[in-house]
Amino acid sequence: MGNTLIGKKDNGSSYKVLLIDDSVFVIKRLSKILELQGFEIVATAEDGEKGIEQYKTFYPNIDLVMLDITMPNVDGMETLKRILEFDKDAKILMVSALGKEELIKEALIIGAKSFVTKPVEEDKIIPKIQQILNRK
C-alpha cells in the first residue's frame, strides 16, 4: 500500500466528511488537511443547528463528522447528542480548545469516537481519523 491516501476507501471513492465549527479559519484549515488526504468535504456548518440539518440532509452519505465543542446557538455537546439520536452509528470526532477536558470526557461518554485539540495539526488529526475509520 505505502502512501495510500487515508481519505480513500478500498473501492477508490472518498470518505465523506461534515465539518461543524464556528471558526471559518478552522473550517478552511481542516478542509485543506482532509482534502490533501483524499477526503471529500460534503458540507460545512458554522453552528450546531445547521450541522444537524446538514447531517440529516446528507445521511447516510457521511462517514465522519468533525465537531467543535464551543459554538453559538447549539453547542457541540447538544449537537453530538442530537446527531447520535438520529444515527447511533455516527462517527464523530470532537474538536476542542485546550482546557475543555471535562467536556471532552463527557463527549466521549455520550458517544464521540475521539477528540483533537486546537490548534488543528495534520499529525494530530490524521491518526485519530485513521483510528475512527479503522484505517491503518
C-alpha positions as CSV (number, residue, x, y, z in Angstrom):
1,M,0.0,0.0,0.0
2,G,2.6,2.5,1.0
3,N,1.5,6.1,0.8
4,T,-2.2,5.4,0.1
5,L,-4.4,8.4,0.9
6,I,-6.4,7.7,4.0
7,G,-9.3,9.7,2.7
8,K,-10.0,7.0,0.0
9,K,-11.9,3.8,0.6
10,D,-10.7,0.5,-0.8
11,N,-13.1,0.9,-3.8
12,G,-11.4,4.2,-4.6
13,S,-14.3,6.5,-3.5
14,S,-13.6,9.2,-0.9
15,Y,-14.7,9.2,2.7
16,K,-17.3,12.0,3.1
17,V,-16.9,14.5,5.9
18,L,-19.1,17.1,7.5
19,L,-17.3,19.9,9.3
20,I,-19.1,21.8,12.1
21,D,-17.2,24.8,13.6
22,D,-18.0,28.4,14.1
23,S,-14.5,29.4,13.0
24,V,-14.1,30.0,9.3
25,F,-10.3,29.6,9.8
26,V,-10.7,26.2,11.4
27,I,-13.1,25.0,8.6
28,K,-10.6,26.1,6.0
29,R,-7.7,24.5,7.8
30,L,-9.5,21.2,8.3
31,S,-10.8,21.2,4.7
32,K,-7.2,21.7,3.4
33,I,-5.8,18.9,5.6
34,L,-8.5,16.5,4.7
35,E,-8.7,17.2,1.0
36,L,-5.0,16.6,0.7
37,Q,-5.6,13.1,2.1
38,G,-8.4,12.4,-0.4
39,F,-11.4,13.1,1.7
40,E,-14.5,14.9,0.3
41,I,-16.0,17.7,2.4
42,V,-19.7,17.2,1.7
43,A,-20.8,20.2,3.8
44,T,-19.8,22.7,6.5
45,A,-21.8,24.4,9.2
46,E,-21.0,27.3,11.5
47,D,-23.3,26.2,14.3
48,G,-24.8,23.0,15.7
49,E,-28.3,23.7,14.4
50,K,-27.1,23.9,10.8
51,G,-24.7,21.0,11.4
52,I,-27.6,18.7,12.5
53,E,-29.6,19.8,9.4
54,Q,-26.6,19.1,7.1
55,Y,-26.1,15.7,8.7
56,K,-29.8,14.7,8.1
57,T,-29.6,16.1,4.6
58,F,-26.6,14.1,3.6
59,Y,-27.3,11.0,5.7
60,P,-26.3,8.1,5.1
61,N,-23.6,9.5,3.0
62,I,-21.4,10.9,5.8
63,D,-18.5,8.9,7.0
64,L,-17.1,11.3,9.6
65,V,-18.2,14.4,11.4
66,M,-15.7,16.8,12.9
67,L,-17.5,18.8,15.5
68,D,-16.4,21.8,17.5
69,I,-17.4,21.8,21.2
70,T,-17.8,25.5,21.7
71,M,-20.2,27.2,19.3
72,P,-23.1,29.7,19.4
73,N,-26.8,28.7,19.3
74,V,-26.5,24.9,19.6
75,D,-23.1,23.9,21.1
76,G,-21.1,20.8,20.2
77,M,-22.4,18.7,23.2
78,E,-26.0,19.2,22.2
79,T,-25.2,18.7,18.5
80,L,-23.4,15.4,19.4
81,K,-26.4,14.2,21.3
82,R,-28.8,15.1,18.6
83,I,-26.8,13.6,15.7
84,L,-26.4,10.3,17.7
85,E,-30.1,10.3,18.5
86,F,-30.7,10.5,14.7
87,D,-27.9,8.0,13.9
88,K,-26.4,6.0,16.7
89,D,-23.6,4.8,14.5
90,A,-22.4,8.3,13.5
91,K,-18.6,8.7,13.6
92,I,-17.9,12.0,15.4
93,L,-14.5,13.5,16.2
94,M,-14.7,16.4,18.6
95,V,-12.5,19.4,18.1
96,S,-11.8,21.4,21.2
97,A,-9.8,24.3,22.6
98,L,-7.4,23.4,25.4
99,G,-8.9,23.4,28.9
100,K,-12.1,21.6,28.0
101,E,-11.1,18.2,29.5
102,E,-14.4,17.7,31.4
103,L,-16.5,18.4,28.2
104,I,-14.3,16.1,26.2
105,K,-14.7,13.3,28.8
106,E,-18.5,13.9,28.7
107,A,-18.5,13.9,24.8
108,L,-16.7,10.5,24.8
109,I,-19.2,9.0,27.3
110,I,-22.1,10.3,25.1
111,G,-20.6,8.6,22.1
112,A,-18.0,10.7,20.3
113,K,-15.3,8.4,18.9
114,S,-12.3,10.6,19.7
115,F,-11.1,14.2,20.0
116,V,-8.4,16.6,18.9
117,T,-7.4,19.9,20.5
118,K,-6.8,23.1,18.7
119,P,-4.7,24.4,17.0
120,V,-5.6,21.7,14.5
121,E,-2.4,20.0,13.2
122,E,-2.3,17.4,10.5
123,D,-0.1,15.0,12.5
124,K,-2.6,15.1,15.4
125,I,-5.8,14.7,13.3
126,I,-4.8,12.1,10.7
127,P,-4.0,9.2,13.2
128,K,-7.3,9.9,15.1
129,I,-9.3,9.8,11.8
130,Q,-7.5,6.6,10.8
131,Q,-8.4,5.1,14.1
132,I,-12.1,6.1,13.8
133,L,-12.4,4.8,10.2
134,N,-10.3,1.7,11.2
135,R,-7.7,2.6,8.6
136,K,-4.2,1.6,9.4
